[in-house]
Amino acid sequence: MWKIHNKLLIYILWIMEIRLVSSFTSVMLCGRIPGLTPGQRNMCREMPDALIALGEGHQLGAQECQHQFRGHRWNCSEVWQRNVFAHVIPTASREAAYTYAIASAGAAYAVTAACARGNISTCGCDVRHKATPTGGGTPDEPWKWGGCSADVDFGMRYARRFMDARELERDSRTLMNLHNNRAGRTLVKKMLRTDCKCHGVSGSCVMKTCWKSLPPFRLVGDRLMLKYQKAKTVQAVKGKRGLRLVLSRKKHAGTARAQKPVLDWPKRMELIYLEASPNYCERSLQTGSQGTSGRTCQRTGHGPQSCDLLCCGRGHNTQHIRRTTQCRCQFRWCCEVKCDECDESYEEFTCK
Amino acid sequence: MDYQYFEEESDYIDLDEEEEDDDVVTAGSLDHRFGQPNGEEDYYFGGDDVEEELVVDGHGVLELAGRLLESLQSCVQPSVLQVMQYVAPMLLLCLLCRLLCLLYSQRRRLTSLAPLHLFHFACGLIILQITVGYRLLLLLLLAAVGYLLLQLLRLGRRGAQVLAVLTVGSQFLYELLIWRRRSDWPQLRGIQMVVNMKLISLGFDLTASGQLQARIPGPFAYLGYIYSPATCALGPWVSFGCYMDCLVPRNSWLVSLRRLLPNVVICVLAVTVSNCVAPALSDFFGDSSHFLVMYWDALSVRSSHYFVGMMAQALLVASDQRLDGATKESDMLGPLISQPWRIEWPRSISSLVRSWNIPMHEWLKRYIYAPCKPTASTSRGRILVVVLSTYLVSSLLHGMDLRIYLVLISLAFLAEGESLLRRQLASLLNACITANLCPGKERCRYSHCPSKRRLNSLSYWLARLTNLAFTALAIFHLAYLGVVLLGDDLEVGEDGDSFLWHWQQAGYLSHYIGLGTFVLYLFIS
């Protein structure tokens, strides 16, 4: 029932044209989309056509997360399907860090791409790259820029306002989410490419044309996956202006002297998490773990998708599947298609 | 209801702030627990992550095509807009200069040519101001130095030769002087190269009979010639006599506007291919064929040259400036600077070299090749030395760019070897397979000419196939030599061997083919 309701809303959202969305969404649809906080609903009413881009970004993040974690025990399912514009992970784990970062990166990526396509009415070309009438300029900026480059700053600002508006508390989990959100969208900005081309007499550089372009989102996911593997454990300490997160330190049991602890801050582009991950073997609502029972695994092979690792030592079931498919189809004049029937059988392994 | 979230400064740690509290209170009252990752997690995440991605071929190709279209879309629009911002002021200033010269020439009876020169100089200055900005002062300083060097012509022919040597040498001096700001030089190099060619041609023209046969042009005429709006930013070289002949425009406006449109359209197409299409295709074929990567990267270099040439042709048409050697004027495009159709489908390397930059070819032929070539009983070795000298001077005009030297000297060897071999083969086989195009049916001195024989003749198809093989070889040489010129020349100092990477990947095949051509020629003759 709840899922049907969500799919109906998604269907209504995607099938409308921008004009209808501009008039209808601001009144009706912004109030009905589940998972939005009041601040996000206000932003939805202010700029309804950006909501479509955010929906695309949401799907970008969801698909990329499920692609990167395919074959892992925690495969990024169930997290994105609960709400339309929300992703909730109860445990402040390493996987939660990746999830928030990829969601923020997807939102920033999609809004920036929508600006470049002209799908959002209030953002246009990056005005800093507009050509001035006089070509003199300052010596620090010798080249004249023109045309539409990807307005990445608008995407950054809008994604930040929208994704950070979900954090209503003022606890350590919120600090962690805000940090990982920023790491995700800043990565998109850093991965922008600037291509330039010189034109002039005999290969000189009398004229120069430059443009910026977004990389494929798969590269963003791959880069975040590297950061996920190097994520840092943090803990909350009380500072002058409230809570702050510092890197956790390994305690040396052999040290007799109690030295003054030196606090380390996490770097801006690092992913951080507060809690150790559960083993994700058993289903647990408290930790958001779906368990690996029923998952397809590989009997021959290594890595996280192998049956020994994926099934947590519980063993696997072997199912012999035999099916008949149509093959070697040929068109006969006139007018029928005839196919042969081929039998194929294989084994499928699932975790107990 | 406004949402609440943390302020900017409290989101992240301020690095300047130092924590003075000695008692770090671990927030035990928080609802989140923290600790070290357990051993099982380390084993799980530290495992072997090598996974085989089963990429479906159809999906992969579709994804690549989508990525191709996306990169094209984000590249074409900025490129065309930026190019139009360059082209439009230049064209308007050329048309303005032409209008002013026309009004002045119709109003009075040409009592003095100084206002015409001033119109050219002023419009050229505005174009250079728009293009290079504050570096215009450096260009004017170099022009003053050039005018002082021009006084050497009082010494006669020897003075012209000294002027040529000093002009080419000063190109290196300029680069060394502004080495600290050498990022400025790639923008000025092309402009100064055309100025140097104009100076040298002016020197040799004025001392053609051995002595200074005419007065040295005055400052206004000199500045109008050097910085004429049609030729100051993008070339090409025109001689001083040709500039004087075209001070008063003669063609009608309708002819010029009719010729402007195809030039501008080809400009836009060429810059689109150079910026967007060729790099995208190079990325597309990046894993399959190294030759295709070389070809598309070299096409990016060539289409950049076509873009500059077509834009310069548009400026010539707008100013009604003709080129030297008026036989190569097209009715649709006006004066031709390059002929892309003969470069993309060359008959031989020497024919594509002549079609690359026709005014520069005219300049080299008139002032370097013809004086060095003796008229009586020219030997093969002497011609080879003269050709190499011509290519060397062409390299020196480009200044301090090692890639230009490598490409042009290699081009000299390849072109001359091919020309010698084909001439020898044509004599042996009595067929029209020389490097130059054979004349028509009556004047062809070989018996196996495509124009003499009929289509069903065997020698016709053999001659055609041989020429086709040489065309394919020239296309390969074009891709091989052109790919080195891709990218900024300032990268030479940083990565010493980076621009030779493509040649190493190809195994220096073009150079070996050139060497084999010479060996085969010596073996036959």
HADDOCK unambig.tbl for C-alpha pairs under 7 A between the chains (distance, minus, plus):
assign (segid A and resid 38 and name CA) (segid B and resid 1 and name CA) 6.91 0.50 0.50
assign (segid A and resid 38 and name CA) (segid B and resid 3 and name CA) 6.43 0.50 0.50
assign (segid A and resid 39 and name CA) (segid B and resid 2 and name CA) 5.75 0.50 0.50
assign (segid A and resid 39 and name CA) (segid B and resid 3 and name CA) 4.36 0.50 0.50
assign (segid A and resid 134 and name CA) (segid B and resid 130 and name CA) 6.12 0.50 0.50
assign (segid A and resid 135 and name CA) (segid B and resid 129 and name CA) 6.88 0.50 0.50
assign (segid A and resid 135 and name CA) (segid B and resid 130 and name CA) 4.51 0.50 0.50
assign (segid A and resid 135 and name CA) (segid B and resid 131 and name CA) 6.21 0.50 0.50
assign (segid A and resid 135 and name CA) (segid B and resid 133 and name CA) 5.74 0.50 0.50
assign (segid A and resid 136 and name CA) (segid B and resid 129 and name CA) 6.90 0.50 0.50
assign (segid A and resid 136 and name CA) (segid B and resid 130 and name CA) 6.58 0.50 0.50
assign (segid A and resid 136 and name CA) (segid B and resid 133 and name CA) 4.06 0.50 0.50
assign (segid A and resid 136 and name CA) (segid B and resid 134 and name CA) 6.10 0.50 0.50
assign (segid A and resid 145 and name CA) (segid B and resid 82 and name CA) 6.80 0.50 0.50
assign (segid A and resid 146 and name CA) (segid B and resid 78 and name CA) 6.30 0.50 0.50
assign (segid A and resid 146 and name CA) (segid B and resid 81 and name CA) 6.43 0.50 0.50
assign (segid A and resid 146 and name CA) (segid B and resid 82 and name CA) 4.99 0.50 0.50
assign (segid A and resid 147 and name CA) (segid B and resid 77 and name CA) 6.55 0.50 0.50
assign (segid A and resid 147 and name CA) (segid B and resid 78 and name CA) 3.98 0.50 0.50
assign (segid A and resid 147 and name CA) (segid B and resid 81 and name CA) 5.27 0.50 0.50
assign (segid A and resid 147 and name CA) (segid B and resid 82 and name CA) 6.06 0.50 0.50
assign (segid A and resid 148 and name CA) (segid B and resid 77 and name CA) 6.96 0.50 0.50
assign (segid A and resid 148 and name CA) (segid B and resid 78 and name CA) 5.40 0.50 0.50
assign (segid A and resid 149 and name CA) (segid B and resid 78 and name CA) 6.86 0.50 0.50
assign (segid A and resid 165 and name CA) (segid B and resid 3 and name CA) 6.37 0.50 0.50
assign (segid A and resid 165 and name CA) (segid B and resid 5 and name CA) 6.54 0.50 0.50
assign (segid A and resid 167 and name CA) (segid B and resid 5 and name CA) 6.31 0.50 0.50
assign (segid A and resid 168 and name CA) (segid B and resid 4 and name CA) 6.06 0.50 0.50
assign (segid A and resid 168 and name CA) (segid B and resid 5 and name CA) 6.13 0.50 0.50
assign (segid A and resid 175 and name CA) (segid B and resid 11 and name CA) 6.75 0.50 0.50
assign (segid A and resid 197 and name CA) (segid B and resid 275 and name CA) 6.45 0.50 0.50
assign (segid A and resid 199 and name CA) (segid B and resid 304 and name CA) 5.90 0.50 0.50
assign (segid A and resid 199 and name CA) (segid B and resid 308 and name CA) 6.65 0.50 0.50
assign (segid A and resid 200 and name CA) (segid B and resid 190 and name CA) 6.43 0.50 0.50
assign (segid A and resid 200 and name CA) (segid B and resid 234 and name CA) 6.47 0.50 0.50
assign (segid A and resid 200 and name CA) (segid B and resid 308 and name CA) 6.10 0.50 0.50
assign (segid A and resid 201 and name CA) (segid B and resid 190 and name CA) 4.76 0.50 0.50
assign (segid A and resid 201 and name CA) (segid B and resid 234 and name CA) 5.69 0.50 0.50
assign (segid A and resid 201 and name CA) (segid B and resid 235 and name CA) 6.79 0.50 0.50
assign (segid A and resid 201 and name CA) (segid B and resid 308 and name CA) 6.82 0.50 0.50
assign (segid A and resid 202 and name CA) (segid B and resid 190 and name CA) 6.49 0.50 0.50
assign (segid A and resid 204 and name CA) (segid B and resid 186 and name CA) 5.17 0.50 0.50
assign (segid A and resid 204 and name CA) (segid B and resid 187 and name CA) 6.03 0.50 0.50
assign (segid A and resid 204 and name CA) (segid B and resid 189 and name CA) 6.10 0.50 0.50
assign (segid A and resid 204 and name CA) (segid B and resid 190 and name CA) 5.30 0.50 0.50
assign (segid A and resid 205 and name CA) (segid B and resid 186 and name CA) 5.06 0.50 0.50
assign (segid A and resid 205 and name CA) (segid B and resid 187 and name CA) 4.38 0.50 0.50
assign (segid A and resid 206 and name CA) (segid B and resid 187 and name CA) 4.49 0.50 0.50
assign (segid A and resid 206 and name CA) (segid B and resid 188 and name CA) 6.88 0.50 0.50
assign (segid A and resid 209 and name CA) (segid B and resid 79 and name CA) 5.82 0.50 0.50
assign (segid A and resid 209 and name CA) (segid B and resid 82 and name CA) 6.19 0.50 0.50
assign (segid A and resid 210 and name CA) (segid B and resid 79 and name CA) 6.97 0.50 0.50
assign (segid A and resid 211 and name CA) (segid B and resid 75 and name CA) 6.16 0.50 0.50
assign (segid A and resid 211 and name CA) (segid B and resid 78 and name CA) 6.05 0.50 0.50
assign (segid A and resid 213 and name CA) (segid B and resid 74 and name CA) 6.14 0.50 0.50
assign (segid A and resid 235 and name CA) (segid B and resid 34 and name CA) 6.86 0.50 0.50
assign (segid A and resid 236 and name CA) (segid B and resid 26 and name CA) 6.97 0.50 0.50
assign (segid A and resid 236 and name CA) (segid B and resid 27 and name CA) 6.50 0.50 0.50
assign (segid A and resid 237 and name CA) (segid B and resid 24 and name CA) 6.72 0.50 0.50
assign (segid A and resid 237 and name CA) (segid B and resid 25 and name CA) 6.32 0.50 0.50
assign (segid A and resid 237 and name CA) (segid B and resid 26 and name CA) 5.62 0.50 0.50
assign (segid A and resid 237 and name CA) (segid B and resid 27 and name CA) 6.22 0.50 0.50
assign (segid A and resid 238 and name CA) (segid B and resid 25 and name CA) 6.39 0.50 0.50
assign (segid A and resid 265 and name CA) (segid B and resid 13 and name CA) 6.78 0.50 0.50
assign (segid A and resid 274 and name CA) (segid B and resid 34 and name CA) 5.43 0.50 0.50
assign (segid A and resid 275 and name CA) (segid B and resid 33 and name CA) 5.94 0.50 0.50
assign (segid A and resid 275 and name CA) (segid B and resid 34 and name CA) 4.42 0.50 0.50
assign (segid A and resid 275 and name CA) (segid B and resid 35 and name CA) 6.21 0.50 0.50
assign (segid A and resid 276 and name CA) (segid B and resid 34 and name CA) 6.62 0.50 0.50
assign (segid A and resid 276 and name CA) (segid B and resid 35 and name CA) 6.28 0.50 0.50
assign (segid A and resid 276 and name CA) (segid B and resid 36 and name CA) 6.37 0.50 0.50
assign (segid A and resid 276 and name CA) (segid B and resid 37 and name CA) 4.99 0.50 0.50
assign (segid A and resid 279 and name CA) (segid B and resid 41 and name CA) 6.77 0.50 0.50
assign (segid A and resid 302 and name CA) (segid B and resid 48 and name CA) 6.62 0.50 0.50
assign (segid A and resid 303 and name CA) (segid B and resid 47 and name CA) 5.97 0.50 0.50
assign (segid A and resid 303 and name CA) (segid B and resid 48 and name CA) 4.82 0.50 0.50
assign (segid A and resid 303 and name CA) (segid B and resid 49 and name CA) 5.41 0.50 0.50
assign (segid A and resid 303 and name CA) (segid B and resid 50 and name CA) 6.82 0.50 0.50
